Amino acid sequence: MIVARTDIAARQVVPADAVETRNLPLEEIPSGAIYRVEDAVGKFTMTEFKAGNPLLAQNLVAPPSGPGSTITSTVKLAALLPNDKVGVVLPAGDLLSQSGDVDIGDRVDILASLVVVGDQEGEAGQVSLMTLQNVSVIKVLQEAQSSGSSSNQSGQAPPRTKITGLVLALDPQDAVF
């Protein structure tokens, strides 16, 4: 089976020189153990592997490949999050998101607007408050395109798909806002 030759941190790509093959009795091999080096090298680790510990298939994920590749599952999403952050999805109903100009890696500020009513009649208004600043966008959620819209006979750029949400990396205490 394949074991870690050196410590491999969580959310890292497994390098070829960090793994080795080890023979163990069948009863000592854990469920999900990997038996070929090529099944581990180049994958993202979801957990830390200490030197000598077996690499398990359930704790590795293949990175996206090719130009324009996107990460579409929550397992792969976890590989994008730093250890000290959690992912939060916000609906993308604001003008900036709807413009299509927000992308992965952008940093945004989050404001909250609410209507306040005063003690006197006619005292009311909308107030906007800065809630979070400099928040990293780690994924942009979009409507699925229909299969017919991908072929464009006129040579023009395909239309943008509608952005439906933004996945943000937040500190756990900020995620409860």
PASEBA-1860 file (N, C-alpha, C; in nm, 3 decimals):
! residues 177
1> MIVARTDI> 0.084/-0.117/0.000/0.000/0.000/0.000/0.089/0.124/0.000 ~ 0.029/0.240/-0.026/0.102/0.366/-0.033/0.094/0.436/0.102 ~ 0.211/0.479/0.154/0.217/0.552/0.280/0.293/0.683/0.257 ~ 0.275/0.774/0.350/0.347/0.901/0.344/0.492/0.877/0.386 ~ 0.585/0.918/0.300/0.728/0.910/0.333/0.765/1.023/0.429 ~ 0.703/1.140/0.406/0.721/1.257/0.492/0.583/1.307/0.531 ~ 0.578/1.398/0.626/0.451/1.459/0.664/0.395/1.536/0.543 ~ 0.265/1.522/0.519/0.197/1.595/0.412/0.083/1.672/0.478
9> AARQVVPA> 0.087/1.803/0.463/-0.015/1.889/0.526/-0.150/1.873/0.458 ~ -0.256/1.909/0.528/-0.391/1.909/0.470/-0.399/2.016/0.363 ~ -0.480/1.991/0.262/-0.506/2.084/0.151/-0.380/2.115/0.072 ~ -0.298/2.012/0.051/-0.176/2.025/-0.028/-0.181/1.921/-0.140 ~ -0.107/1.948/-0.247/-0.094/1.851/-0.354/0.013/1.750/-0.313 ~ -0.015/1.622/-0.332/0.079/1.516/-0.294/0.192/1.509/-0.396 ~ 0.317/1.538/-0.355/0.431/1.526/-0.447/0.480/1.382/-0.452 ~ 0.544/1.344/-0.561/0.591/1.206/-0.580/0.693/1.167/-0.475
17> DAVETRNL> 0.775/1.260/-0.431/0.880/1.225/-0.334/0.829/1.216/-0.190 ~ 0.701/1.240/-0.168/0.646/1.235/-0.033/0.576/1.103/-0.002 ~ 0.571/1.010/-0.099/0.503/0.882/-0.078/0.595/0.766/-0.113 ~ 0.564/0.650/-0.056/0.639/0.529/-0.085/0.548/0.407/-0.069 ~ 0.591/0.296/-0.123/0.516/0.170/-0.113/0.563/0.093/0.008 ~ 0.469/0.032/0.079/0.503/-0.048/0.197/0.417/-0.174/0.196 ~ 0.479/-0.287/0.224/0.406/-0.414/0.234/0.364/-0.436/0.378 ~ 0.237/-0.467/0.396/0.181/-0.495/0.529/0.094/-0.619/0.520
25> PLEEIPSG> 0.076/-0.687/0.632/-0.018/-0.800/0.633/-0.159/-0.749/0.602 ~ -0.237/-0.828/0.534/-0.370/-0.791/0.489/-0.458/-0.736/0.602 ~ -0.449/-0.796/0.720/-0.533/-0.752/0.831/-0.494/-0.614/0.886 ~ -0.378/-0.562/0.851/-0.334/-0.429/0.896/-0.362/-0.318/0.795 ~ -0.414/-0.355/0.678/-0.441/-0.255/0.573/-0.579/-0.195/0.597 ~ -0.587/-0.063/0.615/-0.717/0.000/0.642/-0.805/0.010/0.517 ~ -0.932/0.024/0.539/-1.027/0.042/0.429/-0.996/0.172/0.356 ~ -0.995/0.168/0.223/-0.967/0.287/0.144/-0.820/0.306/0.112
33> AIYRVEDA> -0.735/0.212/0.154/-0.592/0.224/0.128/-0.565/0.228/-0.023 ~ -0.465/0.305/-0.061/-0.427/0.318/-0.202/-0.309/0.224/-0.228 ~ -0.311/0.159/-0.345/-0.208/0.061/-0.376/-0.115/0.104/-0.488 ~ -0.148/0.210/-0.559/-0.061/0.257/-0.669/-0.020/0.402/-0.643 ~ 0.108/0.431/-0.662/0.160/0.567/-0.640/0.085/0.667/-0.726 ~ 0.055/0.635/-0.851/-0.012/0.728/-0.942/-0.154/0.762/-0.897 ~ -0.211/0.684/-0.807/-0.344/0.715/-0.753/-0.339/0.818/-0.641 ~ -0.217/0.852/-0.594/-0.201/0.950/-0.486/-0.131/1.076/-0.532
41> VGKFTMTE> -0.031/1.062/-0.617/0.049/1.178/-0.659/-0.035/1.275/-0.741 ~ -0.027/1.405/-0.705/-0.100/1.509/-0.776/-0.239/1.536/-0.721 ~ -0.282/1.459/-0.623/-0.414/1.480/-0.562/-0.402/1.578/-0.445 ~ -0.515/1.643/-0.411/-0.521/1.730/-0.294/-0.549/1.643/-0.172 ~ -0.484/1.674/-0.060/-0.512/1.604/0.065/-0.624/1.678/0.138 ~ -0.719/1.605/0.190/-0.828/1.665/0.268/-0.794/1.666/0.416 ~ -0.698/1.581/0.456/-0.652/1.576/0.595/-0.500/1.568/0.593 ~ -0.440/1.588/0.709/-0.295/1.577/0.722/-0.256/1.429/0.726
49> FKAGNPLL> -0.144/1.396/0.662/-0.089/1.260/0.668/0.048/1.269/0.732 ~ 0.067/1.200/0.842/0.197/1.193/0.909/0.283/1.087/0.840 ~ 0.414/1.105/0.846/0.507/1.009/0.786/0.477/0.869/0.839 ~ 0.469/0.772/0.747/0.442/0.634/0.782/0.295/0.596/0.779 ~ 0.205/0.694/0.776/0.061/0.665/0.773/0.016/0.636/0.630 ~ -0.081/0.545/0.615/-0.131/0.515/0.481/-0.212/0.629/0.423 ~ -0.205/0.647/0.292/-0.290/0.743/0.222/-0.420/0.672/0.187 ~ -0.532/0.732/0.221/-0.663/0.672/0.199/-0.737/0.747/0.090
57> AQNLVAPP> -0.802/0.674/0.003/-0.871/0.732/-0.113/-0.976/0.834/-0.070 ~ -1.044/0.811/0.040/-1.149/0.903/0.085/-1.094/1.036/0.136 ~ -0.964/1.046/0.155/-0.902/1.170/0.203/-0.823/1.243/0.095 ~ -0.842/1.202/-0.031/-0.775/1.266/-0.143/-0.878/1.304/-0.247 ~ -0.851/1.413/-0.318/-0.942/1.457/-0.424/-0.859/1.506/-0.541 ~ -0.905/1.476/-0.662/-0.834/1.519/-0.783/-0.859/1.667/-0.806 ~ -0.754/1.743/-0.837/-0.775/1.886/-0.868/-0.839/1.900/-1.005 ~ -0.905/2.014/-1.031/-0.960/2.038/-1.165/-0.845/2.052/-1.264
65> SGPGSTIT> -0.871/2.018/-1.389/-0.765/2.027/-1.488/-0.814/2.099/-1.612 ~ -0.721/2.158/-1.685/-0.753/2.225/-1.810/-0.790/2.370/-1.790 ~ -0.778/2.449/-1.896/-0.811/2.591/-1.885/-0.960/2.609/-1.859 ~ -0.991/2.701/-1.770/-1.131/2.731/-1.739/-1.198/2.627/-1.653 ~ -1.120/2.535/-1.594/-1.180/2.432/-1.509/-1.241/2.496/-1.386 ~ -1.350/2.440/-1.343/-1.414/2.491/-1.223/-1.431/2.379/-1.123 ~ -1.437/2.417/-1.001/-1.459/2.322/-0.894/-1.608/2.319/-0.868 ~ -1.667/2.199/-0.874/-1.812/2.192/-0.868/-1.867/2.112/-0.751
73> STVKLAAL> -1.786/2.041/-0.679/-1.841/1.964/-0.567/-1.793/2.023/-0.435 ~ -1.863/1.991/-0.327/-1.825/2.044/-0.198/-1.693/1.985/-0.151 ~ -1.660/1.863/-0.191/-1.532/1.804/-0.152/-1.420/1.888/-0.211 ~ -1.429/1.922/-0.338/-1.326/2.003/-0.400/-1.330/2.145/-0.345 ~ -1.445/2.191/-0.307/-1.456/2.323/-0.247/-1.376/2.330/-0.118 ~ -1.379/2.225/-0.040/-1.303/2.222/0.084/-1.153/2.237/0.059 ~ -1.106/2.191/-0.056/-0.965/2.205/-0.089/-0.927/2.350/-0.112 ~ -1.022/2.436/-0.142/-0.995/2.578/-0.165/-0.993/2.659/-0.037
81> LPNDKVGV> -1.053/2.608/0.067/-1.065/2.684/0.192/-0.940/2.669/0.278 ~ -0.887/2.780/0.326/-0.778/2.770/0.424/-0.828/2.698/0.549 ~ -0.737/2.640/0.625/-0.776/2.563/0.744/-0.857/2.643/0.844 ~ -0.833/2.773/0.853/-0.899/2.855/0.954/-1.025/2.925/0.904 ~ -1.076/2.886/0.786/-1.193/2.952/0.726/-1.306/2.851/0.703 ~ -1.427/2.905/0.691/-1.543/2.825/0.651/-1.603/2.888/0.526 ~ -1.670/2.808/0.445/-1.734/2.858/0.325/-1.877/2.899/0.354 ~ -1.915/3.018/0.307/-2.051/3.067/0.324/-2.101/3.110/0.187
89> VLPAGDLL> -2.224/3.071/0.153/-2.282/3.108/0.024/-2.379/3.224/0.045 ~ -2.357/3.329/-0.033/-2.450/3.442/-0.032/-2.523/3.446/-0.165 ~ -2.652/3.472/-0.165/-2.723/3.487/-0.292/-2.667/3.609/-0.366 ~ -2.663/3.601/-0.497/-2.603/3.708/-0.577/-2.711/3.793/-0.642 ~ -2.787/3.863/-0.562/-2.893/3.948/-0.614/-2.849/4.093/-0.630 ~ -2.729/4.126/-0.590/-2.682/4.264/-0.597/-2.636/4.299/-0.738 ~ -2.625/4.427/-0.766/-2.590/4.473/-0.901/-2.451/4.429/-0.944 ~ -2.353/4.433/-0.853/-2.217/4.396/-0.890/-2.210/4.249/-0.931
97> SQSGDVDI> -2.271/4.161/-0.854/-2.270/4.019/-0.890/-2.344/3.995/-1.021 ~ -2.457/4.060/-1.038/-2.537/4.041/-1.160/-2.467/4.095/-1.284 ~ -2.372/4.188/-1.267/-2.298/4.240/-1.382/-2.203/4.137/-1.439 ~ -2.173/4.032/-1.361/-2.080/3.929/-1.407/-1.935/3.966/-1.384 ~ -1.911/4.076/-1.314/-1.774/4.122/-1.294/-1.710/4.069/-1.166 ~ -1.780/3.990/-1.087/-1.721/3.929/-0.969/-1.669/3.792/-1.009 ~ -1.545/3.762/-0.967/-1.485/3.635/-1.006/-1.407/3.575/-0.888 ~ -1.367/3.452/-0.904/-1.288/3.383/-0.803/-1.160/3.462/-0.777
105> GDRVDILA> -1.126/3.478/-0.650/-1.006/3.551/-0.612/-1.032/3.697/-0.580 ~ -1.149/3.749/-0.621/-1.182/3.888/-0.589/-1.205/3.900/-0.439 ~ -1.189/4.021/-0.389/-1.214/4.050/-0.249/-1.327/4.152/-0.244 ~ -1.427/4.125/-0.160/-1.546/4.209/-0.156/-1.575/4.254/-0.013 ~ -1.651/4.362/-0.002/-1.704/4.408/0.126/-1.852/4.371/0.130 ~ -1.901/4.338/0.246/-2.041/4.300/0.262/-2.111/4.405/0.346 ~ -2.217/4.461/0.290/-2.297/4.561/0.359/-2.436/4.504/0.383 ~ -2.500/4.548/0.491/-2.637/4.509/0.520/-2.721/4.636/0.524
113> SLVVVGDQ> -2.835/4.634/0.458/-2.925/4.749/0.458/-3.056/4.709/0.524 ~ -3.109/4.800/0.606/-3.237/4.774/0.671/-3.312/4.905/0.690 ~ -3.442/4.893/0.700/-3.528/5.010/0.719/-3.547/5.027/0.869 ~ -3.523/5.150/0.917/-3.544/5.180/1.059/-3.659/5.278/1.071 ~ -3.734/5.263/1.178/-3.849/5.350/1.203/-3.824/5.420/1.335 ~ -3.847/5.553/1.337/-3.826/5.632/1.458/-3.949/5.636/1.544 ~ -3.940/5.708/1.657/-4.052/5.723/1.750/-4.159/5.817/1.694 ~ -4.119/5.918/1.618/-4.210/6.016/1.562/-4.264/5.969/1.427
121> EGEAGQVS> -4.386/6.009/1.394/-4.443/5.974/1.264/-4.360/6.039/1.154 ~ -4.330/5.965/1.051/-4.251/6.016/0.941/-4.102/5.997/0.958 ~ -4.060/5.950/1.075/-3.919/5.921/1.096/-3.892/5.777/1.053 ~ -3.842/5.761/0.936/-3.808/5.629/0.886/-3.705/5.646/0.776 ~ -3.630/5.545/0.753/-3.531/5.553/0.646/-3.452/5.425/0.637 ~ -3.376/5.416/0.532/-3.293/5.299/0.510/-3.152/5.330/0.559 ~ -3.094/5.235/0.630/-2.959/5.248/0.683/-2.876/5.132/0.632 ~ -2.756/5.161/0.584/-2.664/5.056/0.540/-2.546/5.051/0.635
129> LMTLQNVS> -2.508/4.931/0.672/-2.398/4.911/0.766/-2.293/4.820/0.703 ~ -2.166/4.854/0.722/-2.057/4.767/0.678/-2.050/4.652/0.777 ~ -2.065/4.529/0.729/-2.060/4.414/0.819/-1.926/4.342/0.812 ~ -1.876/4.319/0.692/-1.747/4.251/0.674/-1.670/4.318/0.561 ~ -1.538/4.326/0.576/-1.454/4.387/0.474/-1.351/4.288/0.423 ~ -1.313/4.306/0.297/-1.202/4.233/0.236/-1.220/4.081/0.243 ~ -1.338/4.035/0.206/-1.372/3.893/0.210/-1.338/3.830/0.074 ~ -1.274/3.714/0.078/-1.230/3.647/-0.044/-1.341/3.564/-0.107
137> VIKVLQEA> -1.362/3.583/-0.239/-1.457/3.501/-0.316/-1.381/3.378/-0.362 ~ -1.427/3.258/-0.322/-1.355/3.136/-0.361/-1.429/3.057/-0.469 ~ -1.554/3.091/-0.495/-1.629/3.022/-0.601/-1.747/3.110/-0.641 ~ -1.779/3.108/-0.770/-1.895/3.179/-0.823/-1.994/3.073/-0.871 ~ -2.114/3.075/-0.816/-2.217/2.978/-0.855/-2.298/3.038/-0.969 ~ -2.321/2.959/-1.074/-2.393/3.006/-1.191/-2.501/2.908/-1.229 ~ -2.604/2.961/-1.298/-2.708/2.874/-1.352/-2.645/2.781/-1.454 ~ -2.694/2.660/-1.462/-2.645/2.567/-1.563/-2.690/2.613/-1.700
145> QSSGSSSN> -2.599/2.604/-1.798/-2.635/2.640/-1.935/-2.706/2.523/-2.000 ~ -2.804/2.554/-2.084/-2.869/2.447/-2.160/-2.772/2.401/-2.268 ~ -2.783/2.276/-2.307/-2.689/2.221/-2.404/-2.696/2.291/-2.538 ~ -2.809/2.349/-2.575/-2.823/2.417/-2.703/-2.756/2.553/-2.706 ~ -2.733/2.614/-2.589/-2.676/2.749/-2.587/-2.525/2.750/-2.601 ~ -2.459/2.633/-2.593/-2.314/2.632/-2.601/-2.262/2.642/-2.743 ~ -2.343/2.606/-2.841/-2.298/2.617/-2.980/-2.340/2.752/-3.035 ~ -2.244/2.827/-3.085/-2.271/2.962/-3.132/-2.225/2.970/-3.277
153> QSGQAPPR> -2.318/2.980/-3.368/-2.288/2.979/-3.511/-2.234/3.113/-3.560 ~ -2.266/3.223/-3.492/-2.229/3.355/-3.543/-2.086/3.395/-3.510 ~ -2.014/3.315/-3.433/-1.877/3.348/-3.398/-1.866/3.445/-3.283 ~ -1.979/3.486/-3.225/-1.977/3.577/-3.112/-1.948/3.500/-2.984 ~ -1.902/3.573/-2.882/-1.878/3.511/-2.753/-2.011/3.460/-2.698 ~ -2.007/3.343/-2.632/-2.131/3.290/-2.576/-2.182/3.384/-2.466 ~ -2.314/3.390/-2.447/-2.369/3.478/-2.344/-2.325/3.430/-2.205 ~ -2.311/3.524/-2.112/-2.275/3.490/-1.976/-2.391/3.416/-1.910
161> TKITGLVL> -2.356/3.322/-1.824/-2.461/3.256/-1.747/-2.490/3.342/-1.625 ~ -2.610/3.334/-1.576/-2.653/3.415/-1.462/-2.584/3.367/-1.335 ~ -2.523/3.461/-1.261/-2.461/3.430/-1.134/-2.572/3.421/-1.029 ~ -2.575/3.310/-0.955/-2.680/3.290/-0.856/-2.629/3.300/-0.713 ~ -2.498/3.288/-0.693/-2.445/3.296/-0.558/-2.294/3.309/-0.558 ~ -2.242/3.353/-0.446/-2.098/3.365/-0.426/-2.060/3.285/-0.303 ~ -1.955/3.203/-0.314/-1.904/3.131/-0.198/-1.786/3.212/-0.144 ~ -1.796/3.248/-0.017/-1.696/3.333/0.047/-1.623/3.255/0.155
169> ALDPQDAV> -1.495/3.285/0.174/-1.416/3.226/0.282/-1.419/3.321/0.401 ~ -1.479/3.276/0.511/-1.496/3.362/0.629/-1.437/3.296/0.753 ~ -1.399/3.380/0.849/-1.363/3.329/0.980/-1.491/3.268/1.041 ~ -1.480/3.160/1.117/-1.600/3.097/1.173/-1.689/3.193/1.253 ~ -1.629/3.285/1.330/-1.711/3.378/1.408/-1.783/3.478/1.319 ~ -1.730/3.509/1.200/-1.797/3.601/1.108/-1.907/3.531/1.029 ~ -1.903/3.400/1.022/-2.000/3.325/0.942/-2.139/3.326/1.003 ~ -2.152/3.367/1.126/-2.283/3.367/1.193/-2.359/3.497/1.174
177> F> -2.302/3.592/1.097/-2.371/3.721/1.080/-2.498/3.697/1.010
END
